[in-house]
Amino acid sequence: MEDQRNWIDASYKTYCRPIARPLPYVIPAGETVHHRIRLAVSGDAHPAKPGTLAPGGRDDHPGTFPELLLAVQDGWVPDPASGHPALGVGVGSHLIRIGAHATGSEAWIGTVARVASTVDLEVVVPDGADPDAHLASVAAALHGQGIAPRHVFALPEAYLKSYQPTAQWPTGTSPAQAVAAAGRAFPSARIGVGMLTNFTELNRCRPVDAGSYVTHSTTAIVHAADDRSVFETLETLPRILADTTGFAHGADGSRTRSVRLGLMSIGMRSNAYGEAVAPNPGRIRKAMAMDDPRQTGLIAASYAVGVASQVARGGAEAFALSSFAGPFGVADAEVR
């Protein structure tokens, strides 16, 4: 059985025996397998409340609402001359992802910088590239466009994929090496650690003991794409955020790193578990698809409110819900 808290793929899995044991699981003829489950329940029991469900009303817990980011990458930025309504959206902080085959000098990055009050950066370091040389080149290209990112997170390209604990892990540049190189290339920025994909990957590859913040993203349709399952993913976020915060603070609680989350979307930005996201030309409700039909409607808006509520309660410093345009756009218009 699997416990994935429960749909967003937090990857806490319980099997009849540890996943690290040899596979296949052989049961000889005549052998009896005994399995015992022990549950520990704490807290006081409260009787069920009668009546129908109603909105929860005010939340009087004090706190600071997290910084709201726009996640941006190549293909998600409208032409400034197009009059695209998203260019006027009231979000000043932009989380730019520079892919493995980008240089930092692309025109779309300059477009983002001109409308953004502040810029944060995610950099995918190409397989086989020297992380210091690559990140120094990106830093120089951004400087040439007048961009000085506040936050920078760099990750080797190979770590966009997910690996089982007992699998062969990448042998090239490590996350720790990419983080160190980012610090050298961007000495004035806060440096992040973590993953660009889901909590699953963060849990399997815990953040190195460095940096100023921990990051990861979430996808609501890893396993199921029906509406009910999408909204049930909101129930998983408090536990995921608590664990991510625990990673940020370290085993002994002595670290002061914050949590800055990436894109928290219904659709799948990239597929860590296969070659690519699922094609969805019919725009149906489909697991592991990037192009989800709900993104342009009230379901995505409601989901965003739910995510924002959970993230705020979880104490994260920042998070992203959408982009200018494209599959996660805040406006239903094609990029021109």
C-alpha positions as CSV (number, residue, x, y, z in Angstrom):
1,M,0.0,0.0,0.0
2,E,1.1,3.6,-0.5
3,D,0.6,6.7,1.7
4,Q,1.3,9.7,-0.4
5,R,-0.3,12.3,1.8
6,N,-2.3,11.5,-0.3
7,W,-2.2,12.6,-3.9
8,I,0.4,15.3,-4.3
9,D,3.1,12.6,-4.2
10,A,4.9,13.4,-1.0
11,S,6.4,9.9,-1.5
12,Y,6.1,8.5,2.0
13,K,5.5,4.9,1.1
14,T,4.7,1.9,3.4
15,Y,5.2,-1.5,1.9
16,C,4.9,-5.0,3.4
17,R,8.6,-4.8,3.8
18,P,11.3,-2.1,3.2
19,I,11.7,-0.9,-0.3
20,A,15.5,-1.5,0.0
21,R,15.0,-5.2,0.3
22,P,15.7,-7.3,-2.9
23,L,13.1,-7.4,-5.7
24,P,11.1,-9.3,-6.8
25,Y,9.5,-10.2,-3.6
26,V,9.6,-14.0,-3.6
27,I,7.1,-16.0,-1.5
28,P,7.8,-19.7,-1.7
29,A,5.0,-22.2,-2.0
30,G,3.5,-23.0,1.4
31,E,5.0,-20.0,3.2
32,T,2.7,-17.8,5.3
33,V,3.3,-14.1,5.5
34,H,2.2,-12.3,8.6
35,H,1.7,-8.5,8.5
36,R,0.8,-6.4,11.5
37,I,-0.1,-2.7,11.5
38,R,0.0,-0.6,14.7
39,L,-1.7,2.8,14.9
40,A,-0.9,5.4,17.5
41,V,-3.7,8.0,18.0
42,S,-3.1,11.1,20.1
43,G,-5.2,14.1,21.2
44,D,-8.6,14.4,22.7
45,A,-11.6,13.0,20.9
46,H,-14.3,15.4,19.8
47,P,-17.8,14.5,18.7
48,A,-18.7,15.1,15.1
49,K,-20.5,18.4,14.5
50,P,-24.0,18.1,13.1
51,G,-25.2,20.2,10.2
52,T,-24.0,21.0,6.8
53,L,-20.6,22.3,5.7
54,A,-20.1,26.0,5.7
55,P,-17.2,28.4,4.9
56,G,-14.7,28.4,7.7
57,G,-14.8,32.2,8.2
58,R,-11.9,34.2,9.5
59,D,-8.5,32.8,10.5
60,D,-7.3,34.8,13.4
61,H,-3.8,33.3,13.5
62,P,-1.3,36.1,13.2
63,G,1.4,36.0,10.6
64,T,2.9,37.5,7.4
65,F,1.5,36.5,4.1
66,P,4.2,34.9,1.9
67,E,5.7,36.8,-1.1
68,L,3.8,35.9,-4.3
69,L,5.9,35.1,-7.3
70,L,5.3,34.6,-11.0
71,A,7.0,31.5,-12.4
72,V,8.6,32.4,-15.8
73,Q,10.5,30.4,-18.4
74,D,11.0,30.5,-22.2
75,G,7.7,30.4,-24.0
76,W,5.7,31.8,-21.2
77,V,6.4,35.5,-21.8
78,P,4.2,37.5,-24.2
79,D,5.6,39.9,-26.7
80,P,5.6,43.4,-25.0
81,A,3.9,44.8,-28.1
82,S,1.0,42.3,-28.0
83,G,-0.8,44.1,-25.2
84,H,-1.2,40.8,-23.4
85,P,-3.1,41.5,-20.2
86,A,-0.8,39.4,-18.0
87,L,2.0,42.0,-18.5
88,G,0.0,44.3,-16.3
89,V,-0.6,41.8,-13.5
90,G,0.1,43.2,-10.0
91,V,2.9,40.8,-9.0
92,G,6.3,42.4,-8.8
93,S,8.5,39.4,-8.0
94,H,9.3,37.0,-10.9
95,L,10.9,33.6,-10.6
96,I,12.8,33.0,-13.8
97,R,13.9,29.5,-14.8
98,I,16.9,29.4,-17.1
99,G,16.9,26.0,-18.7
100,A,19.8,23.7,-19.5
101,H,20.1,25.1,-23.1
102,A,19.6,28.8,-22.3
103,T,22.4,31.3,-21.7
104,G,20.8,34.1,-19.8
105,S,21.0,36.6,-22.7
106,E,17.7,35.7,-24.2
107,A,15.3,38.6,-25.1
108,W,12.4,37.2,-23.0
109,I,14.5,37.4,-19.9
110,G,15.0,41.1,-20.6
111,T,11.2,41.5,-21.1
112,V,10.6,40.0,-17.6
113,A,13.2,42.2,-16.0
114,R,11.5,45.3,-17.4
115,V,8.2,44.6,-15.8
116,A,9.4,43.0,-12.6
117,S,10.3,44.9,-9.5
118,T,12.5,42.0,-8.4
119,V,13.9,38.9,-10.0
120,D,14.7,35.5,-8.5
121,L,16.5,32.8,-10.4
122,E,16.4,29.0,-11.0
123,V,19.2,27.7,-13.2
124,V,19.4,24.2,-14.6
125,V,23.1,23.3,-15.1
126,P,23.5,21.1,-18.2
127,D,24.7,17.6,-18.0
128,G,28.5,17.5,-18.5
129,A,29.0,21.3,-18.1
130,D,31.4,22.7,-15.6
131,P,29.0,24.3,-13.0
132,D,31.4,27.2,-12.2
133,A,31.9,28.1,-15.8
134,H,28.2,27.8,-16.7
135,L,26.9,29.8,-13.8
136,A,29.5,32.5,-14.3
137,S,28.5,32.8,-17.9
138,V,24.8,33.1,-16.9
139,A,25.7,35.7,-14.3
140,A,27.6,37.8,-16.8
141,A,24.7,37.5,-19.4
142,L,22.2,38.7,-16.8
143,H,24.5,41.5,-15.7
144,G,24.6,42.6,-19.3
145,Q,20.8,42.9,-19.2
146,G,20.9,44.9,-16.0
147,I,19.5,42.0,-13.9
148,A,20.7,41.3,-10.4
149,P,18.7,38.4,-8.9
150,R,17.9,38.4,-5.2
151,H,17.6,34.6,-4.9
152,V,19.4,32.0,-6.9
153,F,19.0,28.2,-7.0
154,A,21.0,26.0,-9.3
155,L,20.5,22.3,-9.9
156,P,22.2,19.8,-12.2
157,E,20.0,18.8,-15.1
158,A,20.1,15.1,-14.1
159,Y,18.2,15.9,-10.9
160,L,15.1,17.0,-12.8
161,K,14.4,13.2,-12.8
162,S,13.4,11.1,-9.8
163,Y,15.5,8.2,-8.5
164,Q,14.5,5.3,-6.2
165,P,16.7,5.1,-3.1
166,T,18.3,1.9,-4.4
167,A,18.7,3.0,-8.0
168,Q,21.9,4.2,-9.7
169,W,22.1,8.0,-9.0
170,P,23.7,10.5,-11.3
171,T,27.5,10.5,-11.2
172,G,28.1,14.0,-12.6
173,T,27.8,17.3,-10.9
174,S,26.1,17.0,-7.5
175,P,23.5,19.4,-6.1
176,A,26.1,20.4,-3.5
177,Q,28.6,21.4,-6.2
178,A,25.9,23.3,-8.1
179,V,24.9,25.2,-4.9
180,A,28.6,26.1,-4.2
181,A,29.1,27.3,-7.8
182,A,25.9,29.4,-7.6
183,G,27.3,31.1,-4.5
184,R,30.5,32.0,-6.3
185,A,28.7,33.3,-9.4
186,F,26.1,35.3,-7.5
187,P,27.9,36.5,-4.3
188,S,25.2,39.1,-3.5
189,A,22.3,36.8,-3.8
190,R,20.7,34.4,-1.3
191,I,21.4,30.9,-2.4
192,G,18.8,28.1,-2.3
193,V,19.1,24.4,-1.9
194,G,16.5,21.6,-2.7
195,M,14.8,20.5,-5.9
196,L,13.0,22.0,-8.8
197,T,10.4,19.2,-8.9
198,N,8.2,17.7,-6.1
199,F,8.7,17.0,-2.4
200,T,9.3,13.4,-3.5
201,E,12.7,14.3,-4.9
202,L,13.5,16.5,-2.0
203,N,12.8,13.7,0.5
204,R,15.0,11.3,-1.4
205,C,17.8,13.8,-1.9
206,R,17.8,15.9,1.3
207,P,19.0,19.5,1.0
208,V,22.7,20.0,1.6
209,D,23.8,21.9,4.7
210,A,24.3,25.1,3.0
211,G,22.3,28.0,1.5
212,S,19.8,30.5,2.9
213,Y,16.5,28.7,1.9
214,V,15.0,25.4,0.8
215,T,12.8,25.0,-2.2
216,H,10.7,22.5,-4.2
217,S,7.5,22.6,-6.2
218,T,4.2,20.6,-6.2
219,T,1.9,19.1,-8.9
220,A,-1.7,18.2,-8.1
221,I,-2.1,15.5,-10.8
222,V,0.7,13.1,-10.4
223,H,-1.6,10.1,-9.8
224,A,-5.1,11.3,-10.4
225,A,-6.7,14.1,-12.3
226,D,-10.3,14.2,-11.3
227,D,-11.6,17.4,-9.5
228,R,-12.0,15.8,-6.1
229,S,-8.4,14.4,-6.1
230,V,-7.1,17.8,-7.1
231,F,-8.7,19.5,-4.1
232,E,-7.7,16.7,-1.8
233,T,-4.0,17.5,-2.5
234,L,-4.6,20.7,-0.4
235,E,-4.9,18.4,2.6
236,T,-1.4,17.1,2.1
237,L,0.3,20.5,2.1
238,P,0.5,21.2,5.9
239,R,2.5,18.0,6.5
240,I,4.7,18.6,3.4
241,L,5.4,22.1,4.5
242,A,6.2,21.0,8.0
243,D,8.7,18.5,6.7
244,T,10.3,20.9,4.3
245,T,10.6,23.4,7.2
246,G,12.2,20.7,9.3
247,F,14.8,20.1,6.5
248,A,15.4,23.8,6.4
249,H,16.1,24.0,10.1
250,G,18.3,21.0,10.1
251,A,18.3,17.8,12.2
252,D,19.2,19.8,15.4
253,G,17.0,22.8,14.6
254,S,20.0,25.1,14.6
255,R,19.7,26.4,11.0
256,T,17.7,29.6,10.2
257,R,17.0,28.8,6.5
258,S,13.6,29.8,5.2
259,V,11.3,27.9,2.7
260,R,10.7,29.5,-0.7
261,L,8.5,27.3,-2.9
262,G,8.5,27.2,-6.6
263,L,5.4,26.7,-8.9
264,M,2.5,25.0,-7.0
265,S,0.2,24.1,-9.9
266,I,-2.5,21.7,-10.9
267,G,-0.7,20.7,-14.2
268,M,2.7,19.1,-14.4
269,R,5.5,21.5,-15.3
270,S,8.0,18.7,-16.0
271,N,7.9,15.0,-15.5
272,A,10.4,13.6,-13.1
273,Y,9.0,10.1,-13.6
274,G,9.1,9.7,-17.3
275,E,10.4,11.1,-20.6
276,A,8.0,14.0,-20.8
277,V,4.7,15.2,-19.5
278,A,1.6,13.4,-20.9
279,P,0.4,14.8,-24.2
280,N,-3.1,16.3,-23.9
281,P,-4.3,17.6,-27.2
282,G,-8.0,17.2,-26.2
283,R,-7.4,19.2,-23.0
284,I,-9.1,16.6,-20.8
285,R,-8.5,15.9,-17.1
286,K,-5.4,13.8,-17.5
287,A,-2.7,12.8,-14.9
288,M,0.8,14.1,-15.6
289,A,-0.3,16.6,-18.3
290,M,1.0,20.1,-18.4
291,D,-1.9,21.5,-20.3
292,D,-4.8,21.2,-17.8
293,P,-8.2,22.6,-18.9
294,R,-8.9,23.8,-15.3
295,Q,-6.1,26.3,-15.5
296,T,-8.3,28.9,-17.3
297,G,-11.3,28.5,-15.0
298,L,-12.7,28.9,-11.5
299,I,-11.3,25.5,-10.3
300,A,-7.7,26.8,-10.7
301,A,-8.7,30.0,-9.0
302,S,-10.2,28.1,-6.1
303,Y,-7.2,25.8,-5.9
304,A,-4.9,28.8,-5.8
305,V,-6.8,30.2,-2.9
306,G,-6.4,26.9,-1.1
307,V,-2.7,26.7,-1.8
308,A,-2.2,30.2,-0.6
309,S,-4.0,29.5,2.6
310,Q,-2.0,26.4,3.4
311,V,1.3,28.0,2.4
312,A,0.6,31.0,4.6
313,R,-0.2,28.8,7.6
314,G,2.9,26.8,6.9
315,G,5.2,29.8,7.3
316,A,6.8,29.7,3.9
317,E,8.5,32.9,2.8
318,A,7.4,32.8,-0.9
319,F,5.6,30.7,-3.5
320,A,4.4,30.8,-7.1
321,L,0.9,30.0,-8.4
322,S,1.1,30.8,-12.1
323,S,3.0,32.5,-14.9
324,F,2.3,35.3,-17.4
325,A,1.0,33.1,-20.1
326,G,1.4,29.5,-21.4
327,P,0.0,26.4,-19.6
328,F,0.0,28.1,-16.2
329,G,-0.9,31.6,-17.4
330,V,-3.0,34.0,-15.3
331,A,-4.7,35.2,-18.5
332,D,-6.3,33.0,-21.2
333,A,-4.5,34.2,-24.2
334,E,-1.8,32.7,-26.4
335,V,1.8,33.9,-26.3
336,R,2.5,35.9,-29.4
